[in-house]
Amino acid sequence: MDVKIEQSWKNELAREWDKEYFVRLTDFVRAQYRAGQVFPPGGKIFAAFDATPFDRVKVVILGQDPYHDVGQANGLCFSVAPGVPFPPSLLNIFKEVQADTGAPIPPDGDLTRWARQGVLLLNATLTVAAHRAGSHQNRGWEQFTDEVVAALATRREHLVFMLWGSYAQQKGRFIDRTRHLVLTSPHPSPLSAHRGFFGNHHFSQANAYLQRHGATPIIW
């Protein structure tokens, strides 16, 4: 199967493309895009991979599924296009970045600037039907993104995984903590941010770890 994804990822995940689950998933996603409004736009399903090639990944942030309202999802978890109001979780992320590193809250919520520095902004489920949160879960995306995490965890060294909330933490269960830094906290959602996301210092911890291992820190 020919999948339109950045070449290094295409090579690393080559075993997935012709597996039965991925063929079924592809058929399902194509039918969904034909039948109604699905996010992100079709050309941005693999935007996180296109922006951050396999060998350039330094940090992995795991989200659950894309934003499901019009004009929000752009293929990077938690990110929105310039001009789109900050969703509550994203605003809380920026508040923690500011408190932790002193970086000002940016003028827009487009996290492409992080992705280009090596932050893989990966949703567990890469598509969603309009206004129906979680509608494309349990269709195969989770198996695919488990393979993404496994590839990074086994074939790269000294990465930082930020796992916010129980869902992301379950997805990171097989990461070797002796080879990578795994940072966990509650989710940045307004429902849970005050239970430990605020004050988690993940952004400064990530940069300290990267520097210790000879990598350039992220400009958050």
Secondary structure, 3 states (H helix, E strand, C coil): CCCCCCHHHHHHCCCCCCCHHHHHHHHHHHHHHHHCCEECCHHHCCHHHHHCCHHHCCEEEEECCCCCCCCCECCCCCCECCCCCCCHHHHHHHHHHHHHHCCCCCCCCCCHHHHCCCEEEEECCCCEECCCCCCCCCCCHHHHHHHHHHHHHHHCCCCEEEEECHHHHHHCCCCCCCCCEEEEECCCCCCCHHHCCCCCCHHHHHHHHHHHCCCCCCCC
